[in-house]
Amino acid sequence: MKLKLSALALLLASANLSAQTEVRLAVHKSFSLPQSVLAQFEKANDAKVSVIKAGSGNEMLNKLILSKANPIADAVYGLDNANIGKAREAGILAAVQPKSAPVSAGMPVIAAVNYGYVTLNYDKKWFEQKKLPLPKTLQDLTHPEYKNLLVTPSPATSSPGLAFLMANIGGMGEEGALKWWAQMRQNGVKVAKGWSEAYYTDFTQNGGAYPLVVSYAASPAAEVHYSKGKYSVPPTGNLFLKGGVFRQVEGAAVLKGAKQPELAAKLVQWLQSGEVQKALPTEMWVYPAVKNTPLPKVFEFAQAPKHTDSPSRNDIDTKQKQWVSRWTKTVLR
């Protein structure tokens, strides 16, 4: 009798799993949330969340555009204030989006989830050993003493790379920024495909050859957190230079043609929930967008800049393709 009951229980459990509705969430490759947090949404909604990692931020967007006739996901996380215009123009977003919670950093049309600051990081030990003064302006980086010192992710394939280019144009104007990049090409700037390659392969802090990297203002805090007690202060620092700081806001949205639009809307709103917002800082090293979310102590090392630079919203939406094309011709060809 007990065997029959056990078999029945297994059968019922199996039936319950198969009855769960799948909702697909497309994300960039830096997305990270504890499985225990994700499980809370699944349990509350009797659903199975399938997380689809689709490359860097801009790679993800390109995949969503190419597959819009048969969407690969129901919702997306990781669109940002630099590429949201392209997403809207391509028609990949559902016409009706869920209502957003009150946020300290907003997004056009979609729900903001988090924000951060794209800026230059430097390797403190390298500069101390070389006795080289830190650059005080972006123009300093074009001088011979800073030759072959900077690595950047490409704005054509990387969200932080694109954000940095937006800051350059916001601070120096289009012509001034491209002139600076032409000088940087002559001065040995290295271009990596994405942020992970630039930071974890090319940056001297991680064994590479470049002591300056385009990264995030929260990266020094992450270095302390992951050192397991090795560092009580960050081994890296931020350079908040004019024309070199961009506030990147990332959001989530329901995709047009979603198979599960109602569940997708709940998933988008859940990304603004307290449990997700509290997990974000030490999972993805970003600031939670929803107001009054507490920050962990290690974020005392995540400096917030006093200034940021950005082109106008209209210019970002209408000129971005032109800017990336001109950057590519200036730096890579």
N, C-alpha and C positions, 0 to 999 in steps of 0.2 A: 504493500500500500504506500509506504514511504517513497519507494522508487517511482511509483506512478505520480505522486504529488510533486516530486522533484522534477520529473520530466515535464509536468504541466506548468510548473513555475518557470522553467527554462523556455518553454514554448511561449508563455505569456510575455516574458522579458524580451524575447526575440521579436515578437509581434509589436511590442511597444517601440522598440528601436526602429523597426521598419516603418512604423507609423509617424515617426518624427519627420517634420517638414524640413527640407534642406534649404538654407539661405546662403547664397554665395557672396563673399566679400572680397573684392579685389583690393590689394594693398601694394605699396612699394616694398622693396626688400628690407628696409629698415624697421618695418612694423614689428612691434613686440608687445605682447600682453601675457601675463601669467595664465596658464590653462585654467587655473582655479577661478579666475575672474571671468573668463570666457564661458566657463561651465555655468555660472550664475544666470547668464542670459539664456543659455540653452534650456536649463531647468525651468525657468520662469515662463518660457514660451513654447515648451515642448518642441524644440527645434534643434537642428544640427547645423552649426556654422562651419562652412567650408571656406577656409582662408586661402585665397589664391595670390601668391606672391608673383608679381608681374614685372620685376626688374626695378630700376631706379624710377624716380617720380615721372620723368618725361617719357621713359620707355613704357611705363604703365599706361600713361595717357595715350600714347600712340597705339598700343595694343587695343585699348578700349575703342578708339576711333575706327581702327581697321575691322573690328568685330561687331560694330554697332548693329548690323543687320541681324546678327544672332549673338546677343551679348554673352560674354563669358562670365558675367557676374550679375547680381541683383543690386548690389550697392558698391560704392567705392569709398575708400579712405585714402587720403594722401594727395588729393588735388590741392594746390596752394594758390596764393594770391598772385603768383607770377604766371601760372598756366590756366587758371580758371576761365579766362576769356577764350582761350583756344577750345576748352571743353564745351563751353556754351555755344560757340560758333559752329562746332562740329555736330551739335545736336545730340549729344550722348546722355544728357541729363533729363530726368522725368520733369514734366511740366509743373507738377506740384511737389514741393519738398516739405518735409516735416518741420514743424515750428522749432526754432532754436531756443535753448536756455539763455539767460542773460550772460553775455560774454564780455571779456575785457579786450579782446582782439577779434574783430568780426571778419566775415567773408561775404562777398557778393553772392546772393541767392542761396548758398548752401550753409550747412551748420559748421561753424568753426569748432575744432576739437583741441588744437594746441597751437602754440607759436614758439618761435625761437629767433635767435639773431645769427645770421650768417656773417662771418667776419674772418680776419686773419688770426691764426694761432701761431705761436712761436715756441721753439724748444729753448727753455731757459738755460740749461746746462751748455748747449752748443754755443750760444751767444756769449756766455760767461767765459768759456774756454778760449774762444777766438778773440775775446776782448773787442767785439764789434758792437758799436752802438746800435740800438734798435732804430729802425726807420721811423721817422716822425711824420712822413707824408707818403702817399703812394708814389709820388714822383721820385722820392729817394730810392725806390726799388729799381729804377732805371739806371742808377749809377753803377760804375764798374765794381765797387766793393760788395754789391749785392747780386752779382752775376751768379746764375745757376743756384739760387736759393729758394725760389718759390715753386710749389706745385699746386695746381688748381684742377678741380674736376671740370670737364667740358660743359659749357652751357647748352650744348646741343643734345646732351644725353643725361645731364644731372640737374636735379632741382637746386641744390646749393650752388652749383656752377652758374646756373641761370640767374639765381638770386644775386650772386656777387656781380654779375654783369649789369643787372638792374641797378644795383647800388652805384656802380661806376658811372653809368649814364645819368643817374639821378644827381650825382655829385659833380660830374665834369661835363655833362652834355654829351650828345652822341658823338660828335666829331672829336671832342677832347678825350673821351674814353677810348675810342678806336685808335687815336694817335698814341695814347699811353700803351695800349696792347701791342701796337707795332713796335714800340720801344722795348717792351717786355719780351717780345719774341727775340729781338736782337740780344737781349740780356739773359737769355737762357731759361725762360719760364718753361716748366714741364706741364703738359696737359694730360691728365688721366681720364679714363672713361667715366668713372664715378667717384663719389666721395670715399667709399670704403677702400678703393685702391689707393687713392691719394693719401688718406690718413694712415691706413694700416700697413701699406707697402712702401710708400715713398717718403713719408715724414720721418725725420731722424729720431724722434721719440720712440718710434717703433722699428728702428733698424734701417731706415732708408737714408737717402742722401740729401734731402731737402729740409732745412730747419724752419721753413715757413710754409704754411698750408692754409688753403681756404677751408674753413670748418665752421664750427658753431661756438658761441659764447659759453655754452654749457659744457663743452668738451673738457676743460680743465677740472671741473667738478667730477666728471666721469672718471678721469685718471685717478683721482683720490679714491673714489668709491670702489673701483675695481682692483686697486693695488693691495687690498687686504691688509692694510696697516703699514705698507711700505712707505707711503707718502702721507704726511699730515698736512702738507700744503701742496698745491699742484706743481708738477714738473714743467707744465706748459702755461702760457699766458695768452691773453687777448691783446690784439692791437686794434683799437677803435679809431681808424684813420678816416679822415674826410673822404667820402666817395667809396668807402670800403665796408659799409655796414648796412645790412638789409634786414628788416623785420619780416620773416617768413611765417605766414599763417597757413596752417593746414586744416582741411575740413573733410566732411563726409557727405555723401549724397546718394539718393536713389537713382539708379540708371534707367533710362528710357528702355522699355521693352523687358523690364525685369519680370521673371517668372513668378516671383513672390513679392509684389510691390508693398503689401501691407506689412509683412514681416521685415522687409528691407527698411521700411520707414521706422519701425521699432528699433532695428539694429542701429540705424543712424542716431536716433535719440539716445540710445543706450551708451553710445560712445561719449556722450556728454554727462553721463551719470556719475555720481560721486565715487563709486568704486573704480571706474575707469580713470577718471580725472586724477585721483590720488595715486594711481599706479603709473601714470605716464612719465613723471619726472625721472624716476630711476629705471624705467624700462627703455624709453626712447630719448631721454635727456633733452626734454622740451618743457616749456611752461604750459600748464593746463589753461585752456582758454576760458573755461567757466569761472565766473567771479567767485571769490571767497574760498577757492580751493587751497588748502594748506600745502606748503612746500616742505620737503625733507630738509634736515639740517645741512646736508652736504651742498645744498644749493647756495649756501653762503659763498661758495667758490664759483658760482655761475653768475658772473657779473652781467648786469644789464647796462647797455650803453646809454649815454645821455643824448645821443643823436643817431638818427638813421637816415639813409638816403634812398629815394625811390623816384622814378618817373611818375607822371600822372597815370591814373587808372586808365584813361582813354588811350594814352600813348602805349601803355603796356599791352592793351588789347589789340591795338591797330598796327603797331610797329614792331612787335616782338619778333616775328618771323624775319623781317628785314634786318633787325639787329643781330640775330643769331647768324644769318647768312653772311653779313658783313664781317662779323667776328671770325667766322670760319675762314673766310678768304684772307683776313688780315693775319691770323695766327697760325693756321694749319696748312695753308696752300702756298 
